[in-house]
Amino acid sequence: MAGRLKVFAWSDGFHRFTVATTSRPKALEAWGVGQDLFAGGLADEIREGDDYDAALARPGTVIRTGVAVDPGEVKPVRPKANEPAAKRARARRDQLKAELETLETETERALSELAAEREALDARMAEVKAKADRERKRLKAALNKDDGG
């Protein structure tokens, strides 16, 4: 993680959730909450204790400590995905996949059209060369006839 790590914590009354990260917004994101727990005084920065040490040992990982349930139990937890952000990310990924498929299809079609145009131009070039060769032979023959006779 870039920047200086700080340790933030909040409690739901049953558990205390602690995370070491570089900012309050990143802590809220790690906890998977949409409201600013800091503004309401529900979350704060801590500077010591077992939760502090556990969070610093695993930066970015939410550490859950039992307060009223399983008191003293300390374990890492996976935060719930922020549902709207996850949906936006999936939609964006799906959109990019669709755009990529469209690009591939259009590129393939354009290359096929160009290959067909190239074949037609090659055929016309062969015709022009063949006609020029015939005319050249005729003119040379006529020139030789005039020179000799």
TAZISUL-V328080 format. One record per residue. N is the residue number from 1. RES is the residue in one small letter. SS is DSSP state (H for helix, E for strand, L for the rest). OMEGA is omega as a letter, one per 40 degrees, with the letter a starting at -180 (* if undefined). BURIAL is b if it has 24 or more other C-alpha atoms within 12 Angstrom, else e. Layout:
n=<N;N>
res=<RES;RES>
ss=<SS;SS>
omega=<OMEGA;OMEGA>
burial=<BURIAL;BURIAL>
//
This chain:
n=<1;2;3;4;5;6;7;8;9;10;11;12;13;14;15;16;17;18;19;20;21;22;23;24;25;26;27;28;29;30;31;32;33;34;35;36;37;38;39;40;41;42;43;44;45;46;47;48;49;50;51;52;53;54;55;56;57;58;59;60;61;62;63;64;65;66;67;68;69;70;71;72;73;74;75;76;77;78;79;80;81;82;83;84;85;86;87;88;89;90;91;92;93;94;95;96;97;98;99;100;101;102;103;104;105;106;107;108;109;110;111;112;113;114;115;116;117;118;119;120;121;122;123;124;125;126;127;128;129;130;131;132;133;134;135;136;137;138;139;140;141;142;143;144;145;146;147;148;149>
res=<m;a;g;r;l;k;v;f;a;w;s;d;g;f;h;r;f;t;v;a;t;t;s;r;p;k;a;l;e;a;w;g;v;g;q;d;l;f;a;g;g;l;a;d;e;i;r;e;g;d;d;y;d;a;a;l;a;r;p;g;t;v;i;r;t;g;v;a;v;d;p;g;e;v;k;p;v;r;p;k;a;n;e;p;a;a;k;r;a;r;a;r;r;d;q;l;k;a;e;l;e;t;l;e;t;e;t;e;r;a;l;s;e;l;a;a;e;r;e;a;l;d;a;r;m;a;e;v;k;a;k;a;d;r;e;r;k;r;l;k;a;a;l;n;k;d;d;g;g>
ss=<L;L;L;L;L;E;E;E;E;E;E;L;L;L;E;E;E;E;E;E;E;L;L;H;H;H;H;H;H;H;H;L;L;L;L;L;L;L;L;L;L;L;E;E;E;E;L;L;L;H;H;H;H;H;H;H;H;L;L;L;L;E;E;E;E;E;L;L;L;L;E;L;L;E;E;E;E;L;L;L;L;L;H;H;H;H;H;H;H;H;H;H;H;H;H;H;H;H;H;H;H;H;H;H;H;H;H;H;H;H;H;H;H;H;H;H;H;H;H;H;H;H;H;H;H;H;H;H;H;H;H;H;H;H;H;H;H;H;H;H;H;H;H;H;H;H;H;H;L>
omega=<i;i;a;i;i;i;a;a;i;a;i;a;i;a;i;a;a;i;i;a;a;a;i;i;i;i;i;i;i;i;i;i;a;a;a;a;i;a;a;i;a;i;i;i;i;a;a;i;a;i;i;a;a;i;i;i;a;a;i;i;i;i;i;i;i;i;i;i;a;a;i;i;a;i;i;i;i;i;i;i;i;a;i;a;i;i;i;a;i;a;i;i;i;i;i;i;i;i;i;i;i;i;a;a;a;i;i;i;a;i;i;i;i;i;i;i;i;i;i;i;i;i;i;i;i;i;a;i;a;i;i;i;i;a;i;i;a;a;i;i;i;i;i;a;a;a;a;a;*>
burial=<e;e;e;e;b;b;b;b;b;b;b;e;e;e;b;b;b;b;b;b;b;e;b;b;e;b;b;b;b;b;b;b;b;e;e;e;b;e;e;e;e;e;b;b;b;b;e;e;e;e;b;b;e;b;b;b;e;e;b;b;b;b;b;b;b;e;e;e;e;e;e;e;e;b;b;b;e;e;e;e;e;e;e;e;e;e;e;e;e;e;e;e;e;e;e;e;e;e;e;e;e;e;e;e;e;e;e;e;e;e;e;e;e;e;e;e;e;e;e;e;e;e;e;e;e;e;e;e;e;e;e;e;e;e;e;e;e;e;e;e;e;e;e;e;e;e;e;e;e>
//
